[in-house]
Amino acid sequence: MKEINTPLKEAQIKGLKAGEEVFLTGVIYTARDQAHKRLVLAIKKREKLPFDLKGQVIYYCGPSATPKGKIIGSCGPTTASRMDGFTPPLLKAGLKGMIGKGSRSHEVTRAIRKNRAVYFLAFAGCGALLAKFVRKVTPIAYKDLGPEAVYKLEVKDLPLIVGIDSQGNSVYLE
């Protein structure tokens, strides 16, 4: 499996192909529906974002409560299509990767191709297992949203599949 690191660089992204298995290491940010809404609103208002989107990866995830002695609770992917309406402006602002489950709209696939980004698939139903790849968790924004707040995760060898590559090729259309 190919190893990639964040922040994502254009050469890394260009070399990824739909269906390819990868290990992702580095910093990623969690964000679900309500956090996406706030991020896009901040972009529209030209406000400072809680983190720089350039080259970053957003994981569509709302971690569960952290059990005693653990770094994070279960942290499996949520359905990516729920974020489709928010995705094009985030990609335009510099976001380079997204992690979720399920297919994306044609509009998002076009935006991924246009902005030379990538959509990764995380294994659904494996939230407790995926938590084992998280080395550190830091809440950074919208803490009032609870598990839907934005968390900075440091991950090591997070196993993913390239769902949509930078050319717009999709595992859902193969």
C-alpha positions as CSV (number, residue, x, y, z in Angstrom):
1,M,0.0,0.0,0.0
2,K,1.1,3.5,-0.8
3,E,2.0,5.8,2.2
4,I,1.0,9.4,2.0
5,N,1.4,12.3,4.4
6,T,-0.5,15.5,5.2
7,P,-0.6,18.2,4.3
8,L,-1.3,16.8,0.8
9,K,1.0,18.0,-2.0
10,E,-0.2,18.2,-5.6
11,A,2.4,15.5,-6.7
12,Q,1.0,13.1,-4.1
13,I,-2.6,13.7,-5.2
14,K,-1.8,13.4,-8.9
15,G,-0.2,10.0,-8.3
16,L,-3.3,8.5,-6.6
17,K,-5.8,6.4,-8.6
18,A,-9.4,5.4,-7.8
19,G,-9.5,2.1,-6.0
20,E,-5.9,2.3,-4.7
21,E,-5.3,1.5,-1.0
22,V,-3.2,3.9,1.0
23,F,-1.9,4.6,4.5
24,L,-2.4,8.2,5.6
25,T,-0.2,9.8,8.2
26,G,-0.2,13.3,9.6
27,V,-2.8,15.8,10.7
28,I,-6.5,15.6,9.6
29,Y,-9.5,17.5,10.8
30,T,-12.9,16.2,11.7
31,A,-16.0,18.0,10.5
32,R,-19.6,17.1,9.9
33,D,-22.7,18.9,8.7
34,Q,-23.0,21.8,11.2
35,A,-19.2,22.4,11.2
36,H,-19.2,22.5,7.4
37,K,-22.1,25.0,7.5
38,R,-20.1,27.3,9.7
39,L,-16.9,26.9,7.7
40,V,-18.6,27.8,4.5
41,L,-20.4,30.8,6.1
42,A,-17.0,32.0,7.4
43,I,-15.6,31.7,3.8
44,K,-18.5,33.7,2.4
45,K,-18.1,36.4,5.1
46,R,-14.3,36.4,4.4
47,E,-13.7,35.6,8.1
48,K,-10.6,33.8,9.4
49,L,-11.1,30.0,9.5
50,P,-10.2,28.0,12.6
51,F,-7.5,26.2,10.6
52,D,-5.8,26.8,7.3
53,L,-7.5,24.7,4.6
54,K,-4.5,24.7,2.2
55,G,-3.5,21.1,1.6
56,Q,-5.6,19.8,4.4
57,V,-7.9,16.7,4.8
58,I,-11.3,16.8,6.4
59,Y,-12.6,13.5,7.9
60,Y,-16.4,13.3,7.9
61,C,-16.5,12.0,11.5
62,G,-18.0,12.8,14.9
63,P,-16.1,10.9,17.4
64,S,-18.0,9.2,20.2
65,A,-17.2,9.8,23.9
66,T,-13.6,8.9,24.8
67,P,-13.4,5.8,27.1
68,K,-11.2,6.0,30.1
69,G,-7.6,5.2,29.1
70,K,-8.1,5.8,25.4
71,I,-7.1,8.7,23.1
72,I,-10.4,8.9,21.3
73,G,-13.7,7.0,21.1
74,S,-15.1,5.3,18.1
75,C,-14.4,7.4,15.0
76,G,-15.9,5.9,11.9
77,P,-16.9,7.8,8.8
78,T,-20.2,9.4,8.1
79,T,-22.0,9.5,4.8
80,A,-20.1,12.0,2.6
81,S,-23.1,13.0,0.4
82,R,-24.4,15.0,3.4
83,M,-21.5,17.4,2.9
84,D,-21.9,17.7,-0.9
85,G,-23.5,21.1,-0.8
86,F,-20.6,22.5,1.3
87,T,-17.7,20.8,-0.5
88,P,-17.1,23.0,-3.7
89,P,-16.4,26.2,-1.7
90,L,-14.1,24.3,0.7
91,L,-12.2,22.9,-2.2
92,K,-11.9,26.3,-3.9
93,A,-10.5,27.6,-0.6
94,G,-7.7,25.1,-0.6
95,L,-9.0,21.8,0.9
96,K,-7.3,18.9,-0.8
97,G,-8.7,15.8,0.7
98,M,-11.9,14.4,2.3
99,I,-12.5,11.1,4.1
100,G,-16.0,9.6,4.3
101,K,-18.2,6.8,3.1
102,G,-20.4,6.5,0.1
103,S,-20.6,8.1,-3.3
104,R,-20.4,11.8,-4.1
105,S,-22.5,14.0,-6.4
106,H,-21.5,14.8,-10.0
107,E,-21.0,18.4,-8.8
108,V,-18.5,17.3,-6.1
109,T,-16.7,15.0,-8.5
110,R,-16.3,18.0,-10.9
111,A,-15.0,20.2,-8.1
112,I,-12.5,17.5,-7.0
113,R,-11.2,17.3,-10.6
114,K,-11.2,21.1,-11.0
115,N,-9.3,21.7,-7.7
116,R,-7.1,18.6,-8.1
117,A,-8.2,17.1,-4.8
118,V,-9.0,13.6,-3.7
119,Y,-11.8,11.8,-1.8
120,F,-10.8,8.9,0.4
121,L,-13.1,6.1,1.7
122,A,-12.7,4.9,5.3
123,F,-14.0,1.5,6.2
124,A,-17.6,1.8,7.4
125,G,-18.7,0.0,10.6
126,C,-15.1,0.0,11.9
127,G,-15.0,3.1,14.1
128,A,-13.5,1.4,17.1
129,L,-10.8,-0.1,14.9
130,L,-10.1,3.2,13.1
131,A,-9.6,4.9,16.5
132,K,-6.5,2.8,16.9
133,F,-4.7,4.8,14.2
134,V,-5.3,8.1,16.0
135,R,-2.3,9.3,18.1
136,K,-3.5,12.6,19.4
137,V,-6.8,14.6,19.5
138,T,-7.2,18.3,20.0
139,P,-10.6,20.1,19.9
140,I,-10.0,23.3,17.9
141,A,-13.4,24.9,16.9
142,Y,-17.1,24.9,17.4
143,K,-16.9,23.1,20.7
144,D,-20.6,23.8,21.3
145,L,-21.4,21.2,18.6
146,G,-20.1,18.4,20.9
147,P,-19.0,15.4,18.8
148,E,-19.6,17.5,15.7
149,A,-17.0,20.0,16.7
150,V,-13.8,20.3,14.7
151,Y,-11.1,18.2,16.1
152,K,-7.5,18.1,15.0
153,L,-6.4,14.4,14.8
154,E,-2.9,13.2,14.4
155,V,-3.1,9.8,12.6
156,K,-0.5,7.2,11.7
157,D,-1.0,4.7,8.9
158,L,-4.8,5.3,8.7
159,P,-6.0,2.7,6.1
160,L,-8.0,4.3,3.3
161,I,-9.1,3.7,-0.3
162,V,-9.0,6.3,-3.0
163,G,-12.7,6.8,-3.8
164,I,-12.4,9.6,-6.3
165,D,-9.0,10.6,-7.7
166,S,-7.9,14.0,-9.0
167,Q,-9.0,13.1,-12.5
168,G,-12.6,12.5,-11.4
169,N,-12.3,8.7,-11.7
170,S,-14.6,7.0,-9.1
171,V,-14.8,3.6,-7.6
172,Y,-18.6,4.0,-7.8
173,L,-18.5,4.4,-11.6
174,E,-16.0,1.6,-12.4
